Amino acid sequence: MSAPLLSVTGAVKRFGGVQALRGVDFDLRAGEIHALLGENGAGKSTLMNLLSGVYTPDEGTIQIDGRQVALNNPREAQAAGIATIFQELDLVPTLDVAANLFLGRELMRPGGFLDVPAMRSEARKRLEAIELAIDPARLVADLSIGQRQVVAIVKALSYASRVLIMDEPTAALTVAEVERLFDVMRKLAASGVGIVYISHRLEEVPRIAG
Ligand SMILES: Nc1ncnc2c1ncn2[C@@H]1O[C@H](COP(=O)(O)OP(=O)(O)OP(=O)(O)O)[C@@H](O)[C@H]1O
């Protein structure tokens, strides 16, 4: 069998006298939705921060496709193909959906002008790829929380990421939005993305993590 997409081995993280992680091991395979469950204080955020390059482990290794990687900062995690959706979504509410998806990587026309039609058309394609009909010209401020979250996912995945880490993604969603999010997660997994789904809602796990 091929190496897991992501492999964490013996991860230890201490904060002064507090041992937040004591030897965490887990593998994530392509197409898998892996739930990380735990009570408040169990160490879920610490593990997520290790995988997103916010903290470095005191001990242990992280491998991508069987190769050890150092994730010294969020940029290195992104370069390694790990995208994280934090609870505070990384979107600018006063900009439209397309502008958010291309923030910092805008498509330009000759003469140094923004190519708004090209960005909107590409944004529409990416949203439709997960069967989400959101008008790319809408302001993020006018979207529901569930729609914003999907925009954040599409944005995160546009960096060629294959590992998606989601921190309590259902916390602020309605029941219908949770269903829609789970559909999106299943579609992404079917396309080969590996998802780490952090939650303390035990009842959700059998519905989404296999
Ligand atoms: N930056 C930090 N400095 C000191 N202690 C910390 C720090 N971050 C986490 N801890 C401690 O490490 C342990 C694990 O915390 P962590 O936030 O990872 O848990 P969690 O499972 O994510 O909980 P929650 O759902 O409440 O965020 C806790 O005892 C916490 O107090």
The ligand as an SDF file (V2000), in Angstrom:
LIG
                    3D

 31 33  0  0  0  0  0  0  0  0999 V2000
   -0.2320   28.4500   24.2370 N   0  0  0  0  0  0  0  0  0  0  0  0
   -0.4280   27.7180   25.3340 C   0  0  0  0  0  0  0  0  0  0  0  0
    0.2110   27.9920   26.4820 N   0  0  0  0  0  0  0  0  0  0  0  0
    0.0330   27.2280   27.5820 C   0  0  0  0  0  0  0  0  0  0  0  0
   -0.7830   26.1780   27.6480 N   0  0  0  0  0  0  0  0  0  0  0  0
   -1.4560   25.8560   26.5450 C   0  0  0  0  0  0  0  0  0  0  0  0
   -1.3220   26.6070   25.3240 C   0  0  0  0  0  0  0  0  0  0  0  0
   -2.1360   26.0240   24.3980 N   0  0  0  0  0  0  0  0  0  0  0  0
   -2.7300   24.9970   24.9950 C   0  0  0  0  0  0  0  0  0  0  0  0
   -2.3290   24.8660   26.2700 N   0  0  0  0  0  0  0  0  0  0  0  0
   -2.7530   23.8170   27.2130 C   0  0  0  0  0  0  0  0  0  0  0  0
   -2.6050   22.5670   26.5470 O   0  0  0  0  0  0  0  0  0  0  0  0
   -3.7250   21.7110   26.8120 C   0  0  0  0  0  0  0  0  0  0  0  0
   -4.4070   21.3470   25.4860 C   0  0  0  0  0  0  0  0  0  0  0  0
   -5.0610   22.4950   24.9520 O   0  0  0  0  0  0  0  0  0  0  0  0
   -5.7740   22.5680   23.5360 P   0  0  0  0  0  0  0  0  0  0  0  0
   -6.2200   23.9730   23.3510 O   0  0  0  0  0  0  0  0  0  0  0  0
   -4.9100   21.9820   22.4870 O   0  0  0  0  0  0  0  0  0  0  0  0
   -7.0340   21.6220   23.7600 O   0  0  0  0  0  0  0  0  0  0  0  0
   -8.3600   21.4860   22.8850 P   0  0  0  0  0  0  0  0  0  0  0  0
   -8.6650   20.0220   22.8600 O   0  0  0  0  0  0  0  0  0  0  0  0
   -8.1780   22.1490   21.5940 O   0  0  0  0  0  0  0  0  0  0  0  0
   -9.4330   22.2290   23.7290 O   0  0  0  0  0  0  0  0  0  0  0  0
  -10.4650   23.3610   23.2850 P   0  0  0  0  0  0  0  0  0  0  0  0
  -11.5630   22.6180   22.5890 O   0  0  0  0  0  0  0  0  0  0  0  0
  -10.8710   23.9660   24.5800 O   0  0  0  0  0  0  0  0  0  0  0  0
   -9.7130   24.3210   22.4000 O   0  0  0  0  0  0  0  0  0  0  0  0
   -4.6170   22.4680   27.7710 C   0  0  0  0  0  0  0  0  0  0  0  0
   -4.2820   22.0470   29.0710 O   0  0  0  0  0  0  0  0  0  0  0  0
   -4.2230   23.9070   27.5540 C   0  0  0  0  0  0  0  0  0  0  0  0
   -4.4300   24.6610   28.7210 O   0  0  0  0  0  0  0  0  0  0  0  0
  1  2  1  0
  2  3  1  0
  2  7  2  0
  3  4  2  0
  4  5  1  0
  5  6  2  0
  6  7  1  0
  6 10  1  0
  7  8  1  0
  8  9  2  0
  9 10  1  0
 10 11  1  0
 11 12  1  0
 11 30  1  0
 12 13  1  0
 13 14  1  0
 13 28  1  0
 14 15  1  0
 15 16  1  0
 16 17  2  0
 16 18  1  0
 16 19  1  0
 19 20  1  0
 20 21  2  0
 20 22  1  0
 20 23  1  0
 23 24  1  0
 24 25  2  0
 24 26  1  0
 24 27  1  0
 28 29  1  0
 28 30  1  0
 30 31  1  0
M  END
$$$$
